[in-house]
């Protein structure tokens, strides 16, 4: 099943980044899911840039040094995987 949404990520006192995501998640995990989980497809964009893209394998892996990306990625994993 497909899910789409936005996540507001506070960057500092006066700024919030908006992450937009699309997730295809199943009821059960599989070998094609992220970490063997339910998410088979995931795309996250921030400021018009694709920061995460997984389509049964990594096309764009999340940058562990980018706080906003890691927050959005973690929320998607927690909610759908």
C-alpha positions in Angstrom: 0.0 0.0 0.0 1.2 3.5 -0.9 1.5 6.3 1.7 2.4 9.9 1.1 2.9 12.7 3.5 5.1 15.5 4.9 7.2 15.9 8.0 8.1 19.3 9.6 11.6 19.2 10.9 12.7 22.1 13.2 16.2 23.2 12.1 16.6 26.1 14.5 14.3 28.5 16.4 13.1 30.3 13.3 13.3 27.6 10.6 11.6 24.4 9.7 12.4 22.1 6.8 9.6 20.2 5.2 10.4 16.6 4.1 8.0 15.1 1.6 7.8 11.3 1.5 6.3 8.4 -0.5 6.4 4.9 0.9 5.2 1.6 -0.5 4.9 -0.8 2.5 3.5 -4.3 2.8 1.8 -6.1 5.7 4.9 -8.3 6.2 8.6 -7.9 5.8 10.6 -9.3 2.9 14.1 -9.7 1.5 13.4 -6.6 -0.7 12.4 -4.4 2.2 14.6 -2.0 4.0 16.5 -4.1 6.6 14.2 -7.0 5.7 11.2 -4.9 6.7 7.9 -3.9 5.2 9.1 -0.9 3.1 9.9 -1.9 -0.4 10.0 1.7 -1.8 10.8 4.9 -0.1 11.5 8.4 -1.5 12.2 11.4 0.7 12.7 14.9 -0.7 13.8 18.0 1.2 14.0 21.4 -0.5 13.2 19.8 -3.9 16.2 17.4 -3.6 15.9 13.7 -3.3 17.7 12.8 -0.1 16.6 9.1 0.2 15.5 6.7 -2.5 15.0 3.0 -2.0 13.4 0.9 -4.7 14.0 -2.7 -3.6 17.6 -1.5 -3.1 19.4 1.7 -2.5 19.6 4.4 -5.2 20.2 7.3 -2.8 21.2 6.3 0.8 20.5 8.7 3.6 23.4 10.9 4.6 24.1 10.1 8.2 25.6 13.6 8.6 22.4 15.4 7.5 20.2 15.8 10.6 17.0 16.6 8.7 17.4 13.6 6.4 18.0 11.3 9.3 15.0 12.5 11.2 12.7 12.1 8.3 14.2 8.7 7.5 13.9 7.5 11.1 10.3 8.6 11.3 9.4 6.7 8.1 11.1 3.6 9.3 9.4 3.8 12.7 6.0 4.3 11.2 6.0 1.9 8.2 8.8 -0.6 8.6 
